[in-house]
């Protein structure tokens, strides 16, 4: 069941992954096996995160950290492939950032890297570095994001982890585009997205497409950016607008419309308002603030103080 859940999660079917996670939790609770409980809570938490239920996802990852003992569960990785403490801290960092706890989020991301380094687990370290790089993307810190992405790519190359290679390459591409290396960044993003597609992993697809659209917008290639965002919006619609990706896609769409033509401000405002409404429903304070600032700037530009 755990392997089946992983399959559906990576393919982007979070609803099925969540249902399988619930089965895992029932089985683990029956035998009160801590190792199985760790996997079950990580499984449910991950599915809830990608479904956009950040408060409940946080609860499950906090339970993982409460149950986890690095000495007691050292053999866990030989059975399941990844250290549960690293996964718990990494995902918790994302959930906390979305809920508005930026400093706590960074602490947990750093803790995940330290734990993976201490345990000398390349796969876990690659994952921890990627999650930290993505957190810096959320925080809009390109230099730190690029450094973590470079470390992710190095481990993925050495040990043959194409999933982390694709993810790290996308983060690196975004960071380069923010550091005035826009064309290089666009090329990296396309490379990462192509590798992800080759692996048939739909998880975070709209997230990466949003990064690409943002970079294309910075290059003034608005028509290409709009086409990429339309593809991302289609992916969000298939996922019933419950994924965390929707927040980034809607906000990026608003930014792109605002950058194109003055007469697009009304539609841009609608996308910012949509982001705000979705963020409020999901308890995503950081995105609510970011979209509100964008909307306020738009209103100020129109002298609607």
C-alpha positions in Angstrom: 0.0 0.0 0.0 2.8 2.4 0.8 4.4 1.8 -2.6 1.0 2.2 -4.3 0.4 5.5 -2.4 3.8 6.8 -3.5 3.0 5.9 -7.1 -0.2 7.9 -7.1 1.3 10.8 -5.2 4.2 11.2 -7.7 1.7 11.0 -10.6 -0.2 13.9 -9.0 -3.3 12.0 -7.9 -3.4 13.3 -4.3 -7.0 12.1 -3.7 -6.1 8.5 -4.2 -2.8 8.9 -2.4 -4.8 10.3 0.6 -7.2 7.4 0.6 -4.3 4.9 0.6 -2.6 6.9 3.4 -5.7 6.5 5.5 -5.5 2.7 5.0 -1.9 2.8 6.0 -2.7 4.7 9.2 -5.5 2.2 10.1 -3.1 -0.8 9.6 -0.3 0.9 11.5 -2.6 1.8 14.4 -3.7 -1.8 14.7 -0.2 -3.1 15.4 1.1 0.1 17.0 4.3 -0.1 14.9 6.1 3.2 15.1 7.9 2.8 11.8 4.6 2.1 10.0 3.0 5.1 11.8 5.8 7.3 10.6 5.2 6.3 7.0 1.4 6.6 7.4 1.5 10.1 8.8 4.0 11.3 6.2 1.8 9.7 3.5 -1.4 11.5 4.7 0.4 14.8 5.4 2.0 14.8 1.9 -1.4 14.2 0.2 -3.1 16.8 2.3 -0.4 19.3 1.5 -0.8 18.8 -2.3 -4.5 19.0 -1.8 -4.0 22.4 -0.2 -5.1 21.5 3.3 -2.1 23.1 5.1 -3.4 23.0 8.7 -4.1 19.3 8.7 -0.9 18.5 6.8 1.0 20.4 9.5 -0.6 18.2 12.2 0.5 15.0 10.6 4.1 16.2 10.1 4.3 17.3 13.7 3.2 13.9 14.7 6.0 12.4 12.6 8.6 14.5 14.4 7.1 13.6 17.8 7.3 9.9 17.0 10.7 9.9 15.3 13.9 8.8 16.9 16.9 8.9 14.7 18.7 6.1 16.5 15.7 3.8 16.9 14.6 4.3 13.3 18.1 4.2 11.6 17.2 0.9 9.8 14.0 2.4 8.5 15.6 3.8 5.4 16.7 0.3 4.2 13.0 -0.7 4.1 11.4 2.5 2.8 14.2 4.3 0.9 14.0 7.7 2.7 14.4 8.8 6.3 11.0 9.7 7.8 12.4 12.4 10.0 13.9 14.2 7.0 10.6 13.9 5.1 8.7 15.2 8.1 10.9 18.2 8.8 11.1 19.0 5.0 7.3 19.0 4.4 6.6 20.7 7.7 8.9 23.6 6.5 6.6 24.0 3.5 3.4 23.8 5.4 4.6 26.3 8.0 5.7 28.8 5.3 2.3 28.6 3.6 0.6 29.2 7.0 2.7 32.3 7.6 5.5 31.0 9.9 8.5 31.9 7.7 11.2 31.6 10.4 9.9 28.3 11.8 9.8 27.0 8.2 13.5 27.8 7.7 14.5 26.1 10.9 12.8 22.9 9.9 14.3 23.0 6.4 17.8 23.4 7.9 17.1 20.6 10.5 16.2 18.2 7.6 19.5 18.9 5.9 21.5 18.5 9.1 19.7 15.2 9.9 20.3 13.8 6.4 23.9 14.8 6.6 24.3 13.3 10.0 22.8 10.0 8.8 24.9 10.0 5.6 21.9 9.2 3.4 22.4 10.6 -0.2 18.7 10.2 -1.3 17.4 11.8 1.9 20.0 14.6 1.6 19.0 15.3 -2.0 15.4 15.5 -1.0 16.1 17.8 2.0 18.2 20.1 -0.1 15.5 20.4 -2.8 12.8 21.2 -0.2 15.1 23.8 1.3 15.7 25.3 -2.2 12.0 25.4 -2.9 11.4 27.1 0.5 13.9 29.8 -0.6 11.9 30.1 -3.8 8.7 30.6 -1.7 10.7 33.3 0.3 11.9 34.9 -3.0 15.6 34.4 -2.1 17.3 33.4 -5.5 20.9 33.2 -4.3 20.0 30.8 -1.5 17.7 28.8 -3.8 20.4 28.4 -6.4 22.9 27.2 -3.8 20.5 24.5 -2.6 19.6 23.6 -6.1 23.2 23.2 -7.1 23.8 20.9 -4.2 20.7 18.9 -5.1 21.8 18.5 -8.7 25.3 17.4 -7.6 24.0 14.6 -5.4 21.4 13.6 -8.0 24.1 13.4 -10.7 26.5 11.4 -8.5 23.9 8.9 -7.3 21.5 8.7 -10.3 18.3 10.4 -8.8 16.5 11.7 -11.9 13.5 12.9 -9.9 15.6 15.2 -7.7 17.6 16.2 -10.8 14.5 17.5 -12.5 13.3 19.3 -9.4 16.6 20.9 -8.6 17.1 22.0 -12.2 13.7 23.8 -12.1 14.6 25.7 -8.9 18.0 26.6 -10.4 16.4 27.9 -13.5 14.0 30.2 -11.5 17.0 31.5 -9.4 19.0 32.3 -12.5 16.1 34.2 -14.1 15.9 36.3 -10.9 19.7 37.0 -11.0 19.6 38.7 -14.4 20.5 35.5 -16.3 17.1 35.1 -17.7 17.7 33.2 -20.9 19.9 30.7 -19.1 17.2 30.4 -16.5 14.6 29.7 -19.1 16.7 27.0 -20.7 17.3 25.3 -17.3 13.5 25.4 -16.5 12.7 23.9 -19.9 15.3 21.2 -19.2 13.9 20.4 -15.8 10.3 20.3 -17.0 11.3 18.0 -19.9 13.0 15.6 -17.6 10.0 15.6 -15.2 7.7 14.8 -18.2 10.0 12.0 -19.3 9.6 10.5 -15.8 5.8 10.9 -16.1 5.7 12.7 -12.8 2.8 15.2 -12.8 3.5 16.3 -9.2 4.3 20.0 -9.1 4.0 20.3 -12.9 1.9 23.5 -12.7 4.3 24.8 -10.1 7.3 24.5 -12.5 5.3 25.9 -15.4 4.5 28.9 -13.3 8.2 29.4 -12.7 8.8 29.2 -16.5 6.0 31.7 -17.2 7.4 34.1 -14.7 10.9 33.9 -16.3 9.5 34.3 -19.8 7.6 37.4 -18.6 10.8 38.8 -17.2 12.3 38.3 -20.7 9.4 40.3 -22.3 8.2 37.1 -24.0 4.6 37.6 -22.9 2.9 35.5 -25.6 5.0 32.5 -24.7 4.5 33.1 -21.0 0.7 33.3 -21.5 0.7 29.9 -23.4 2.7 28.3 -20.6 0.3 29.7 -18.0 -2.7 28.4 -19.9 -1.1 24.9 -19.7 -0.6 25.4 -15.9 -4.2 26.6 -15.4 -5.4 23.4 -17.2 -3.4 21.3 -14.8 -4.8 23.2 -11.8 -8.4 22.7 -13.1 -7.8 19.0 -13.4 -6.6 19.0 -9.7 -9.8 20.8 -8.6 -8.0 24.0 -7.6 -7.0 22.4 -4.3 -3.3 22.1 -4.8 -0.8 24.6 -3.5 0.2 25.1 -7.1 -3.0 27.0 -7.8 -1.9 29.9 -5.6 1.3 30.5 -7.5 -0.4 30.0 -10.9 -3.2 32.5 -10.2 -0.8 35.1 -8.8 1.7 34.7 -11.7 -1.2 35.1 -14.1 -2.2 38.4 -12.5 1.4 39.6 -12.6 1.7 38.7 -16.3 -1.6 40.5 -17.2 -0.5 43.6 -15.3 2.9 43.7 -17.1 1.3 43.4 -20.6 -1.2 46.2 -21.1 -2.8 48.8 -19.0 -6.3 47.7 -20.0 -5.6 44.2 -18.5 -5.7 45.6 -14.9 -9.2 44.5 -14.3 -8.5 40.9 -15.2 -5.3 41.0 -13.3 -7.2 42.2 -10.2 -9.6 39.3 -10.6 -6.7 36.8 -10.5 -5.2 38.5 -7.4 -8.6 38.4 -5.7 -9.0 34.7 -6.7 -5.6 34.0 -5.1 -6.6 35.8 -1.9 -9.9 34.0 -1.6 -8.2 30.6 -2.2 -5.4 31.4 0.3 -8.0 32.3 3.0 -9.8 29.1 2.5 -6.6 27.1 2.8 -5.1 29.0 5.7 -2.2 30.1 3.5 -1.3 33.4 5.2 1.9 34.0 3.3 0.1 33.8 -0.1 -2.8 35.9 1.2 -0.3 38.6 2.1 1.6 38.4 -1.2 -1.5 38.6 -3.3 -2.9 41.4 -1.2 0.2 43.4 -1.7 0.0 42.9 -5.5 -3.6 44.0 -5.5 -2.8 47.0 -3.4 0.0 48.0 -5.8 -2.4 47.7 -8.7 -5.0 49.9 -7.0 -2.4 52.5 -6.1 -1.3 52.5 -9.8 -4.9 53.4 -10.7 -5.0 56.0 -8.0 -7.6 54.1 -6.0 -6.0 54.8 -2.6 
